[in-house]
């Protein structure tokens, strides 16, 4: 799951730079699916207040803002810079979640087989 993050974010970055909105929209959908996969893999439920759950929730707004930016005709330079910042934030959040996930798996032997 986490190995797909760089593929999706790199594809989204390329599509943003080349103004390929359909490709960017597909990459954005891929990122949203990865968020859901993280929630399922990490076993979060609606009452979970863990740091990883908060990190995943924090990605909702930047993902929505990227989606909104793609609805425009073309991204001008300031909008492109803002989109790149949001994408960088999303990459960082996924990295933090992966670190938490791997730490938890190494600390709890029952999670290693899954």
Backbone as XML, in Angstrom:
<?xml version="1.0"?>
<chain id="A" units="angstrom">
  <residue number="1" name="UNK">
    <atom name="N" x="0.825" y="-1.184" z="0.000"/>
    <atom name="CA" x="0.000" y="0.000" z="0.000"/>
    <atom name="C" x="0.875" y="1.255" z="0.000"/>
  </residue>
  <residue number="2" name="UNK">
    <atom name="N" x="1.831" y="1.341" z="0.924"/>
    <atom name="CA" x="2.636" y="2.560" z="1.019"/>
    <atom name="C" x="3.566" y="2.744" z="-0.184"/>
  </residue>
  <residue number="3" name="UNK">
    <atom name="N" x="3.918" y="1.637" z="-0.839"/>
    <atom name="CA" x="4.767" y="1.767" z="-2.028"/>
    <atom name="C" x="4.025" y="2.421" z="-3.194"/>
  </residue>
  <residue number="4" name="UNK">
    <atom name="N" x="2.722" y="2.473" z="-3.132"/>
    <atom name="CA" x="1.936" y="3.115" z="-4.184"/>
    <atom name="C" x="1.838" y="4.630" z="-4.017"/>
  </residue>
  <residue number="5" name="UNK">
    <atom name="N" x="2.152" y="5.126" z="-2.834"/>
    <atom name="CA" x="2.019" y="6.558" z="-2.559"/>
    <atom name="C" x="2.904" y="7.378" z="-3.491"/>
  </residue>
  <residue number="6" name="UNK">
    <atom name="N" x="4.159" y="6.989" z="-3.618"/>
    <atom name="CA" x="5.065" y="7.772" z="-4.474"/>
    <atom name="C" x="4.632" y="7.715" z="-5.929"/>
  </residue>
  <residue number="7" name="UNK">
    <atom name="N" x="4.093" y="6.593" z="-6.353"/>
    <atom name="CA" x="3.604" y="6.477" z="-7.731"/>
    <atom name="C" x="2.458" y="7.464" z="-7.961"/>
  </residue>
  <residue number="8" name="UNK">
    <atom name="N" x="1.499" y="7.464" z="-7.048"/>
    <atom name="CA" x="0.327" y="8.342" z="-7.194"/>
    <atom name="C" x="0.715" y="9.816" z="-7.080"/>
  </residue>
  <residue number="9" name="UNK">
    <atom name="N" x="1.572" y="10.149" z="-6.115"/>
    <atom name="CA" x="1.943" y="11.560" z="-5.945"/>
    <atom name="C" x="2.818" y="12.051" z="-7.091"/>
  </residue>
  <residue number="10" name="UNK">
    <atom name="N" x="3.725" y="11.205" z="-7.568"/>
    <atom name="CA" x="4.556" y="11.599" z="-8.717"/>
    <atom name="C" x="3.699" y="11.790" z="-9.965"/>
  </residue>
  <residue number="11" name="UNK">
    <atom name="N" x="2.736" y="10.897" z="-10.147"/>
    <atom name="CA" x="1.838" y="11.016" z="-11.304"/>
    <atom name="C" x="0.992" y="12.281" z="-11.205"/>
  </residue>
  <residue number="12" name="UNK">
    <atom name="N" x="0.512" y="12.578" z="-10.013"/>
    <atom name="CA" x="-0.273" y="13.796" z="-9.826"/>
    <atom name="C" x="0.579" y="15.034" z="-10.085"/>
  </residue>
  <residue number="13" name="UNK">
    <atom name="N" x="1.808" y="15.039" z="-9.592"/>
    <atom name="CA" x="2.706" y="16.181" z="-9.817"/>
    <atom name="C" x="2.956" y="16.383" z="-11.304"/>
  </residue>
  <residue number="14" name="UNK">
    <atom name="N" x="3.219" y="15.300" z="-12.022"/>
    <atom name="CA" x="3.455" y="15.407" z="-13.460"/>
    <atom name="C" x="2.224" y="15.933" z="-14.187"/>
  </residue>
  <residue number="15" name="UNK">
    <atom name="N" x="1.066" y="15.415" z="-13.828"/>
    <atom name="CA" x="-0.172" y="15.859" z="-14.472"/>
    <atom name="C" x="-0.486" y="17.315" z="-14.155"/>
  </residue>
  <residue number="16" name="UNK">
    <atom name="N" x="-0.177" y="17.759" z="-12.946"/>
    <atom name="CA" x="-0.387" y="19.165" z="-12.607"/>
    <atom name="C" x="0.517" y="20.054" z="-13.452"/>
  </residue>
  <residue number="17" name="UNK">
    <atom name="N" x="1.787" y="19.671" z="-13.575"/>
    <atom name="CA" x="2.745" y="20.482" z="-14.338"/>
    <atom name="C" x="2.423" y="20.535" z="-15.826"/>
  </residue>
  <residue number="18" name="UNK">
    <atom name="N" x="1.873" y="19.467" z="-16.341"/>
    <atom name="CA" x="1.564" y="19.415" z="-17.767"/>
    <atom name="C" x="0.108" y="19.765" z="-18.062"/>
  </residue>
  <residue number="19" name="UNK">
    <atom name="N" x="-0.621" y="20.186" z="-17.013"/>
    <atom name="CA" x="-2.021" y="20.604" z="-17.144"/>
    <atom name="C" x="-2.913" y="19.479" z="-17.680"/>
  </residue>
  <residue number="20" name="UNK">
    <atom name="N" x="-2.602" y="18.273" z="-17.322"/>
    <atom name="CA" x="-3.434" y="17.123" z="-17.722"/>
    <atom name="C" x="-4.424" y="16.846" z="-16.599"/>
  </residue>
  <residue number="21" name="UNK">
    <atom name="N" x="-5.566" y="17.476" z="-16.694"/>
    <atom name="CA" x="-6.541" y="17.409" z="-15.607"/>
    <atom name="C" x="-7.139" y="16.030" z="-15.426"/>
  </residue>
  <residue number="22" name="UNK">
    <atom name="N" x="-7.389" y="15.315" z="-16.514"/>
    <atom name="CA" x="-7.987" y="13.985" z="-16.380"/>
    <atom name="C" x="-7.011" y="13.041" z="-15.686"/>
  </residue>
  <residue number="23" name="UNK">
    <atom name="N" x="-5.749" y="13.081" z="-16.087"/>
    <atom name="CA" x="-4.731" y="12.255" z="-15.424"/>
    <atom name="C" x="-4.567" y="12.639" z="-13.970"/>
  </residue>
  <residue number="24" name="UNK">
    <atom name="N" x="-4.614" y="13.938" z="-13.687"/>
    <atom name="CA" x="-4.494" y="14.412" z="-12.311"/>
    <atom name="C" x="-5.690" y="13.939" z="-11.486"/>
  </residue>
  <residue number="25" name="UNK">
    <atom name="N" x="-6.865" y="13.968" z="-12.079"/>
    <atom name="CA" x="-8.058" y="13.506" z="-11.367"/>
    <atom name="C" x="-7.954" y="12.024" z="-11.039"/>
  </residue>
  <residue number="26" name="UNK">
    <atom name="N" x="-7.433" y="11.234" z="-11.978"/>
    <atom name="CA" x="-7.245" y="9.800" z="-11.718"/>
    <atom name="C" x="-6.221" y="9.576" z="-10.605"/>
  </residue>
  <residue number="27" name="UNK">
    <atom name="N" x="-5.133" y="10.341" z="-10.620"/>
    <atom name="CA" x="-4.117" y="10.216" z="-9.569"/>
    <atom name="C" x="-4.703" y="10.629" z="-8.219"/>
  </residue>
  <residue number="28" name="UNK">
    <atom name="N" x="-5.552" y="11.619" z="-8.215"/>
    <atom name="CA" x="-6.195" y="12.066" z="-6.983"/>
    <atom name="C" x="-7.127" y="10.987" z="-6.435"/>
  </residue>
  <residue number="29" name="UNK">
    <atom name="N" x="-7.852" y="10.333" z="-7.310"/>
    <atom name="CA" x="-8.710" y="9.218" z="-6.890"/>
    <atom name="C" x="-7.848" y="8.111" z="-6.281"/>
  </residue>
  <residue number="30" name="UNK">
    <atom name="N" x="-6.701" y="7.841" z="-6.906"/>
    <atom name="CA" x="-5.780" y="6.831" z="-6.386"/>
    <atom name="C" x="-5.330" y="7.196" z="-4.972"/>
  </residue>
  <residue number="31" name="UNK">
    <atom name="N" x="-5.001" y="8.468" z="-4.742"/>
    <atom name="CA" x="-4.596" y="8.902" z="-3.408"/>
    <atom name="C" x="-5.734" y="8.744" z="-2.399"/>
  </residue>
  <residue number="32" name="UNK">
    <atom name="N" x="-6.943" y="9.075" z="-2.810"/>
    <atom name="CA" x="-8.088" y="8.911" z="-1.907"/>
    <atom name="C" x="-8.289" y="7.430" z="-1.552"/>
  </residue>
  <residue number="33" name="UNK">
    <atom name="N" x="-8.103" y="6.562" z="-2.527"/>
    <atom name="CA" x="-8.224" y="5.118" z="-2.256"/>
    <atom name="C" x="-7.123" y="4.643" z="-1.311"/>
  </residue>
  <residue number="34" name="UNK">
    <atom name="N" x="-5.942" y="5.240" z="-1.430"/>
    <atom name="CA" x="-4.856" y="4.879" z="-0.523"/>
    <atom name="C" x="-5.167" y="5.311" z="0.909"/>
  </residue>
  <residue number="35" name="UNK">
    <atom name="N" x="-5.824" y="6.442" z="1.062"/>
    <atom name="CA" x="-6.240" y="6.881" z="2.401"/>
    <atom name="C" x="-7.197" y="5.850" z="2.995"/>
  </residue>
  <residue number="36" name="UNK">
    <atom name="N" x="-8.158" y="5.415" z="2.211"/>
    <atom name="CA" x="-9.115" y="4.408" z="2.682"/>
    <atom name="C" x="-8.395" y="3.097" z="2.995"/>
  </residue>
  <residue number="37" name="UNK">
    <atom name="N" x="-7.455" y="2.706" z="2.131"/>
    <atom name="CA" x="-6.700" y="1.474" z="2.373"/>
    <atom name="C" x="-5.899" y="1.573" z="3.671"/>
  </residue>
  <residue number="38" name="UNK">
    <atom name="N" x="-5.334" y="2.739" z="3.932"/>
    <atom name="CA" x="-4.602" y="2.948" z="5.196"/>
    <atom name="C" x="-5.537" y="2.792" z="6.379"/>
  </residue>
  <residue number="39" name="UNK">
    <atom name="N" x="-6.722" y="3.366" z="6.276"/>
    <atom name="CA" x="-7.689" y="3.266" z="7.369"/>
    <atom name="C" x="-8.048" y="1.804" z="7.628"/>
  </residue>
  <residue number="40" name="UNK">
    <atom name="N" x="-8.248" y="1.049" z="6.559"/>
    <atom name="CA" x="-8.628" y="-0.353" z="6.708"/>
    <atom name="C" x="-7.453" y="-1.193" z="7.198"/>
  </residue>
  <residue number="41" name="UNK">
    <atom name="N" x="-6.275" y="-0.981" z="6.632"/>
    <atom name="CA" x="-5.093" y="-1.756" z="7.010"/>
    <atom name="C" x="-4.705" y="-1.507" z="8.464"/>
  </residue>
  <residue number="42" name="UNK">
    <atom name="N" x="-4.818" y="-0.267" z="8.884"/>
    <atom name="CA" x="-4.440" y="0.086" z="10.249"/>
    <atom name="C" x="-5.554" y="-0.207" z="11.238"/>
  </residue>
  <residue number="43" name="UNK">
    <atom name="N" x="-6.731" y="-0.588" z="10.745"/>
    <atom name="CA" x="-7.834" y="-0.985" z="11.611"/>
    <atom name="C" x="-8.509" y="0.156" z="12.342"/>
  </residue>
  <residue number="44" name="UNK">
    <atom name="N" x="-8.620" y="1.308" z="11.714"/>
    <atom name="CA" x="-9.256" y="2.449" z="12.360"/>
    <atom name="C" x="-10.766" y="2.306" z="12.306"/>
  </residue>
  <residue number="45" name="UNK">
    <atom name="N" x="-11.417" y="2.780" z="13.349"/>
    <atom name="CA" x="-12.866" y="2.895" z="13.318"/>
    <atom name="C" x="-13.238" y="4.345" z="13.612"/>
  </residue>
  <residue number="46" name="UNK">
    <atom name="N" x="-14.498" y="4.639" z="13.646"/>
    <atom name="CA" x="-14.963" y="6.023" z="13.792"/>
    <atom name="C" x="-14.584" y="6.643" z="15.137"/>
  </residue>
  <residue number="47" name="UNK">
    <atom name="N" x="-14.327" y="5.809" z="16.142"/>
    <atom name="CA" x="-14.009" y="6.341" z="17.463"/>
    <atom name="C" x="-12.508" y="6.424" z="17.729"/>
  </residue>
  <residue number="48" name="UNK">
    <atom name="N" x="-11.694" y="5.984" z="16.787"/>
    <atom name="CA" x="-10.235" y="5.980" z="16.965"/>
    <atom name="C" x="-9.713" y="7.415" z="17.016"/>
  </residue>
  <residue number="49" name="UNK">
    <atom name="N" x="-8.889" y="7.697" z="18.002"/>
    <atom name="CA" x="-8.306" y="9.039" z="18.133"/>
    <atom name="C" x="-6.783" y="8.994" z="18.035"/>
  </residue>
  <residue number="50" name="UNK">
    <atom name="N" x="-6.231" y="7.947" z="17.461"/>
    <atom name="CA" x="-4.780" y="7.808" z="17.379"/>
    <atom name="C" x="-4.170" y="8.871" z="16.465"/>
  </residue>
  <residue number="51" name="UNK">
    <atom name="N" x="-2.873" y="9.022" z="16.588"/>
    <atom name="CA" x="-2.172" y="10.009" z="15.759"/>
    <atom name="C" x="-2.312" y="9.680" z="14.278"/>
  </residue>
  <residue number="52" name="UNK">
    <atom name="N" x="-2.188" y="8.407" z="13.932"/>
    <atom name="CA" x="-2.309" y="8.017" z="12.521"/>
    <atom name="C" x="-3.691" y="8.359" z="11.978"/>
  </residue>
  <residue number="53" name="UNK">
    <atom name="N" x="-4.709" y="8.144" z="12.762"/>
    <atom name="CA" x="-6.080" y="8.480" z="12.340"/>
    <atom name="C" x="-6.212" y="9.985" z="12.111"/>
  </residue>
  <residue number="54" name="UNK">
    <atom name="N" x="-5.621" y="10.778" z="13.004"/>
    <atom name="CA" x="-5.659" y="12.239" z="12.841"/>
    <atom name="C" x="-4.886" y="12.665" z="11.597"/>
  </residue>
  <residue number="55" name="UNK">
    <atom name="N" x="-3.778" y="11.996" z="11.321"/>
    <atom name="CA" x="-2.994" y="12.328" z="10.121"/>
    <atom name="C" x="-3.792" y="12.037" z="8.851"/>
  </residue>
  <residue number="56" name="UNK">
    <atom name="N" x="-4.478" y="10.908" z="8.852"/>
    <atom name="CA" x="-5.316" y="10.575" z="7.695"/>
    <atom name="C" x="-6.446" y="11.588" z="7.532"/>
  </residue>
  <residue number="57" name="UNK">
    <atom name="N" x="-7.065" y="11.962" z="8.634"/>
    <atom name="CA" x="-8.158" y="12.939" z="8.574"/>
    <atom name="C" x="-7.654" y="14.295" z="8.091"/>
  </residue>
  <residue number="58" name="UNK">
    <atom name="N" x="-6.419" y="14.633" z="8.444"/>
    <atom name="CA" x="-5.848" y="15.924" z="8.038"/>
    <atom name="C" x="-5.625" y="16.013" z="6.534"/>
  </residue>
  <residue number="59" name="UNK">
    <atom name="N" x="-5.643" y="14.883" z="5.845"/>
    <atom name="CA" x="-5.458" y="14.909" z="4.393"/>
    <atom name="C" x="-6.738" y="15.213" z="3.635"/>
  </residue>
  <residue number="60" name="UNK">
    <atom name="N" x="-7.868" y="15.164" z="4.287"/>
    <atom name="CA" x="-9.146" y="15.367" z="3.597"/>
    <atom name="C" x="-9.232" y="16.745" z="2.945"/>
  </residue>
  <residue number="61" name="UNK">
    <atom name="N" x="-8.891" y="17.782" z="3.681"/>
    <atom name="CA" x="-9.001" y="19.140" z="3.144"/>
    <atom name="C" x="-8.026" y="19.392" z="1.986"/>
  </residue>
  <residue number="62" name="UNK">
    <atom name="N" x="-6.739" y="19.053" z="2.113"/>
    <atom name="CA" x="-5.838" y="19.265" z="0.969"/>
    <atom name="C" x="-6.248" y="18.468" z="-0.269"/>
  </residue>
  <residue number="63" name="UNK">
    <atom name="N" x="-6.752" y="17.252" z="-0.064"/>
    <atom name="CA" x="-7.227" y="16.469" z="-1.211"/>
    <atom name="C" x="-8.419" y="17.148" z="-1.870"/>
  </residue>
  <residue number="64" name="UNK">
    <atom name="N" x="-9.339" y="17.666" z="-1.062"/>
    <atom name="CA" x="-10.495" y="18.379" z="-1.615"/>
    <atom name="C" x="-10.059" y="19.646" z="-2.332"/>
  </residue>
  <residue number="65" name="UNK">
    <atom name="N" x="-9.100" y="20.377" z="-1.756"/>
    <atom name="CA" x="-8.614" y="21.606" z="-2.389"/>
    <atom name="C" x="-7.908" y="21.312" z="-3.707"/>
  </residue>
  <residue number="66" name="UNK">
    <atom name="N" x="-7.175" y="20.203" z="-3.772"/>
    <atom name="CA" x="-6.566" y="19.810" z="-5.046"/>
    <atom name="C" x="-7.647" y="19.468" z="-6.062"/>
  </residue>
  <residue number="67" name="UNK">
    <atom name="N" x="-8.673" y="18.775" z="-5.606"/>
    <atom name="CA" x="-9.794" y="18.444" z="-6.482"/>
    <atom name="C" x="-10.458" y="19.715" z="-7.004"/>
  </residue>
  <residue number="68" name="UNK">
    <atom name="N" x="-10.661" y="20.693" z="-6.134"/>
    <atom name="CA" x="-11.260" y="21.965" z="-6.538"/>
    <atom name="C" x="-10.363" y="22.710" z="-7.532"/>
  </residue>
  <residue number="69" name="UNK">
    <atom name="N" x="-9.056" y="22.671" z="-7.294"/>
    <atom name="CA" x="-8.118" y="23.343" z="-8.202"/>
    <atom name="C" x="-8.168" y="22.730" z="-9.596"/>
  </residue>
  <residue number="70" name="UNK">
    <atom name="N" x="-8.377" y="21.428" z="-9.659"/>
    <atom name="CA" x="-8.445" y="20.755" z="-10.961"/>
    <atom name="C" x="-9.714" y="21.118" z="-11.728"/>
  </residue>
  <residue number="71" name="UNK">
    <atom name="N" x="-10.694" y="21.679" z="-11.042"/>
    <atom name="CA" x="-11.945" y="22.068" z="-11.703"/>
    <atom name="C" x="-11.774" y="23.347" z="-12.522"/>
  </residue>
  <residue number="72" name="UNK">
    <atom name="N" x="-10.697" y="24.075" z="-12.293"/>
    <atom name="CA" x="-10.461" y="25.301" z="-13.061"/>
    <atom name="C" x="-9.941" y="24.946" z="-14.446"/>
  </residue>
  <residue number="73" name="UNK">
    <atom name="N" x="-10.030" y="25.913" z="-15.346"/>
    <atom name="CA" x="-9.568" y="25.686" z="-16.715"/>
    <atom name="C" x="-8.085" y="25.345" z="-16.767"/>
  </residue>
  <residue number="74" name="UNK">
    <atom name="N" x="-7.272" y="26.238" z="-16.234"/>
    <atom name="CA" x="-5.819" y="26.026" z="-16.162"/>
    <atom name="C" x="-5.329" y="26.595" z="-14.847"/>
  </residue>
  <residue number="75" name="UNK">
    <atom name="N" x="-4.317" y="25.960" z="-14.311"/>
    <atom name="CA" x="-3.739" y="26.467" z="-13.067"/>
    <atom name="C" x="-2.718" y="27.550" z="-13.401"/>
  </residue>
  <residue number="76" name="UNK">
    <atom name="N" x="-2.919" y="28.736" z="-12.840"/>
    <atom name="CA" x="-1.913" y="29.782" z="-13.025"/>
    <atom name="C" x="-0.753" y="29.506" z="-12.059"/>
  </residue>
  <residue number="77" name="UNK">
    <atom name="N" x="0.291" y="30.297" z="-12.133"/>
    <atom name="CA" x="1.492" y="30.039" z="-11.333"/>
    <atom name="C" x="1.226" y="29.998" z="-9.835"/>
  </residue>
  <residue number="78" name="UNK">
    <atom name="N" x="0.515" y="30.978" z="-9.260"/>
    <atom name="CA" x="0.240" y="30.880" z="-7.816"/>
    <atom name="C" x="-0.567" y="29.638" z="-7.445"/>
  </residue>
  <residue number="79" name="UNK">
    <atom name="N" x="-1.524" y="29.279" z="-8.267"/>
    <atom name="CA" x="-2.335" y="28.088" z="-7.996"/>
    <atom name="C" x="-1.483" y="26.823" z="-8.108"/>
  </residue>
  <residue number="80" name="UNK">
    <atom name="N" x="-0.539" y="26.809" z="-9.046"/>
    <atom name="CA" x="0.354" y="25.668" z="-9.210"/>
    <atom name="C" x="1.246" y="25.510" z="-7.973"/>
  </residue>
  <residue number="81" name="UNK">
    <atom name="N" x="1.770" y="26.623" z="-7.488"/>
    <atom name="CA" x="2.613" y="26.590" z="-6.283"/>
    <atom name="C" x="1.803" y="26.077" z="-5.094"/>
  </residue>
  <residue number="82" name="UNK">
    <atom name="N" x="0.589" y="26.556" z="-4.958"/>
    <atom name="CA" x="-0.283" y="26.115" z="-3.868"/>
    <atom name="C" x="-0.595" y="24.620" z="-3.991"/>
  </residue>
  <residue number="83" name="UNK">
    <atom name="N" x="-0.861" y="24.153" z="-5.194"/>
    <atom name="CA" x="-1.135" y="22.730" z="-5.421"/>
    <atom name="C" x="0.090" y="21.887" z="-5.066"/>
  </residue>
  <residue number="84" name="UNK">
    <atom name="N" x="1.278" y="22.375" z="-5.410"/>
    <atom name="CA" x="2.502" y="21.653" z="-5.073"/>
    <atom name="C" x="2.699" y="21.580" z="-3.561"/>
  </residue>
  <residue number="85" name="UNK">
    <atom name="N" x="2.352" y="22.637" z="-2.846"/>
    <atom name="CA" x="2.450" y="22.627" z="-1.385"/>
    <atom name="C" x="1.481" y="21.601" z="-0.783"/>
  </residue>
  <residue number="86" name="UNK">
    <atom name="N" x="0.291" y="21.555" z="-1.312"/>
    <atom name="CA" x="-0.695" y="20.594" z="-0.814"/>
    <atom name="C" x="-0.228" y="19.163" z="-1.082"/>
  </residue>
  <residue number="87" name="UNK">
    <atom name="N" x="0.322" y="18.946" z="-2.260"/>
    <atom name="CA" x="0.823" y="17.613" z="-2.609"/>
    <atom name="C" x="2.000" y="17.228" z="-1.715"/>
  </residue>
  <residue number="88" name="UNK">
    <atom name="N" x="2.865" y="18.176" z="-1.433"/>
    <atom name="CA" x="3.989" y="17.918" z="-0.534"/>
    <atom name="C" x="3.492" y="17.559" z="0.868"/>
  </residue>
  <residue number="89" name="UNK">
    <atom name="N" x="2.475" y="18.261" z="1.332"/>
    <atom name="CA" x="1.878" y="17.974" z="2.633"/>
    <atom name="C" x="1.307" y="16.557" z="2.655"/>
  </residue>
  <residue number="90" name="UNK">
    <atom name="N" x="0.618" y="16.168" z="1.596"/>
    <atom name="CA" x="0.026" y="14.836" z="1.513"/>
    <atom name="C" x="1.118" y="13.765" z="1.531"/>
  </residue>
  <residue number="91" name="UNK">
    <atom name="N" x="2.191" y="13.979" z="0.778"/>
    <atom name="CA" x="3.320" y="13.031" z="0.794"/>
    <atom name="C" x="3.870" y="12.874" z="2.213"/>
  </residue>
  <residue number="92" name="UNK">
    <atom name="N" x="4.039" y="14.002" z="2.893"/>
    <atom name="CA" x="4.595" y="13.982" z="4.243"/>
    <atom name="C" x="3.665" y="13.252" z="5.209"/>
  </residue>
  <residue number="93" name="UNK">
    <atom name="N" x="2.375" y="13.480" z="5.083"/>
    <atom name="CA" x="1.413" y="12.800" z="5.954"/>
    <atom name="C" x="1.474" y="11.289" z="5.746"/>
  </residue>
  <residue number="94" name="UNK">
    <atom name="N" x="1.527" y="10.860" z="4.492"/>
    <atom name="CA" x="1.625" y="9.427" z="4.224"/>
    <atom name="C" x="2.920" y="8.858" z="4.805"/>
  </residue>
  <residue number="95" name="UNK">
    <atom name="N" x="4.014" y="9.603" z="4.709"/>
    <atom name="CA" x="5.294" y="9.153" z="5.264"/>
    <atom name="C" x="5.167" y="8.981" z="6.781"/>
  </residue>
  <residue number="96" name="UNK">
    <atom name="N" x="4.536" y="9.954" z="7.436"/>
    <atom name="CA" x="4.367" y="9.876" z="8.886"/>
    <atom name="C" x="3.497" y="8.678" z="9.273"/>
  </residue>
  <residue number="97" name="UNK">
    <atom name="N" x="2.432" y="8.448" z="8.516"/>
    <atom name="CA" x="1.543" y="7.318" z="8.796"/>
    <atom name="C" x="2.295" y="6.004" z="8.604"/>
  </residue>
  <residue number="98" name="UNK">
    <atom name="N" x="3.088" y="5.922" z="7.552"/>
    <atom name="CA" x="3.861" y="4.704" z="7.302"/>
    <atom name="C" x="4.827" y="4.438" z="8.458"/>
  </residue>
  <residue number="99" name="UNK">
    <atom name="N" x="5.487" y="5.482" z="8.941"/>
    <atom name="CA" x="6.424" y="5.324" z="10.065"/>
    <atom name="C" x="5.674" y="4.817" z="11.309"/>
  </residue>
  <residue number="100" name="UNK">
    <atom name="N" x="4.531" y="5.401" z="11.598"/>
    <atom name="CA" x="3.740" y="4.954" z="12.749"/>
    <atom name="C" x="3.294" y="3.499" z="12.577"/>
  </residue>
  <residue number="101" name="UNK">
    <atom name="N" x="2.861" y="3.171" z="11.382"/>
    <atom name="CA" x="2.377" y="1.823" z="11.082"/>
    <atom name="C" x="3.501" y="0.802" z="11.248"/>
  </residue>
  <residue number="102" name="UNK">
    <atom name="N" x="4.663" y="1.100" z="10.681"/>
    <atom name="CA" x="5.796" y="0.162" z="10.768"/>
    <atom name="C" x="6.299" y="0.040" z="12.212"/>
  </residue>
  <residue number="103" name="UNK">
    <atom name="N" x="6.288" y="1.127" z="12.941"/>
    <atom name="CA" x="6.696" y="1.086" z="14.344"/>
    <atom name="C" x="5.737" y="0.209" z="15.148"/>
  </residue>
  <residue number="104" name="UNK">
    <atom name="N" x="4.449" y="0.375" z="14.909"/>
    <atom name="CA" x="3.443" y="-0.419" z="15.620"/>
    <atom name="C" x="3.577" y="-1.898" z="15.270"/>
  </residue>
  <residue number="105" name="UNK">
    <atom name="N" x="3.818" y="-2.188" z="14.003"/>
    <atom name="CA" x="3.966" y="-3.598" z="13.572"/>
    <atom name="C" x="5.198" y="-4.230" z="14.175"/>
  </residue>
  <residue number="106" name="UNK">
    <atom name="N" x="6.276" y="-3.477" z="14.283"/>
    <atom name="CA" x="7.494" y="-4.063" z="14.858"/>
    <atom name="C" x="7.378" y="-4.219" z="16.374"/>
  </residue>
  <residue number="107" name="UNK">
    <atom name="N" x="6.559" y="-3.395" z="17.016"/>
    <atom name="CA" x="6.387" y="-3.462" z="18.466"/>
    <atom name="C" x="5.400" y="-4.548" z="18.879"/>
  </residue>
  <residue number="108" name="UNK">
    <atom name="N" x="4.447" y="-4.881" z="17.999"/>
    <atom name="CA" x="3.401" y="-5.837" z="18.337"/>
    <atom name="C" x="3.533" y="-7.062" z="17.431"/>
  </residue>
  <residue number="109" name="UNK">
    <atom name="N" x="4.066" y="-8.182" z="17.936"/>
    <atom name="CA" x="4.275" y="-9.373" z="17.112"/>
    <atom name="C" x="3.000" y="-9.900" z="16.457"/>
  </residue>
  <residue number="110" name="UNK">
    <atom name="N" x="1.832" y="-9.659" z="17.043"/>
    <atom name="CA" x="0.592" y="-10.173" z="16.457"/>
    <atom name="C" x="0.247" y="-9.463" z="15.153"/>
  </residue>
  <residue number="111" name="UNK">
    <atom name="N" x="0.802" y="-8.264" z="14.914"/>
    <atom name="CA" x="0.517" y="-7.522" z="13.695"/>
    <atom name="C" x="1.454" y="-7.885" z="12.546"/>
  </residue>
  <residue number="112" name="UNK">
    <atom name="N" x="2.530" y="-8.542" z="12.828"/>
    <atom name="CA" x="3.549" y="-8.829" z="11.804"/>
    <atom name="C" x="3.077" y="-9.763" z="10.716"/>
  </residue>
  <residue number="113" name="UNK">
    <atom name="N" x="2.243" y="-10.724" z="11.059"/>
    <atom name="CA" x="1.813" y="-11.689" z="10.051"/>
    <atom name="C" x="0.804" y="-11.116" z="9.081"/>
  </residue>
  <residue number="114" name="UNK">
    <atom name="N" x="0.091" y="-10.046" z="9.435"/>
    <atom name="CA" x="-0.962" y="-9.455" z="8.615"/>
    <atom name="C" x="-0.443" y="-8.537" z="7.674"/>
  </residue>
</chain>
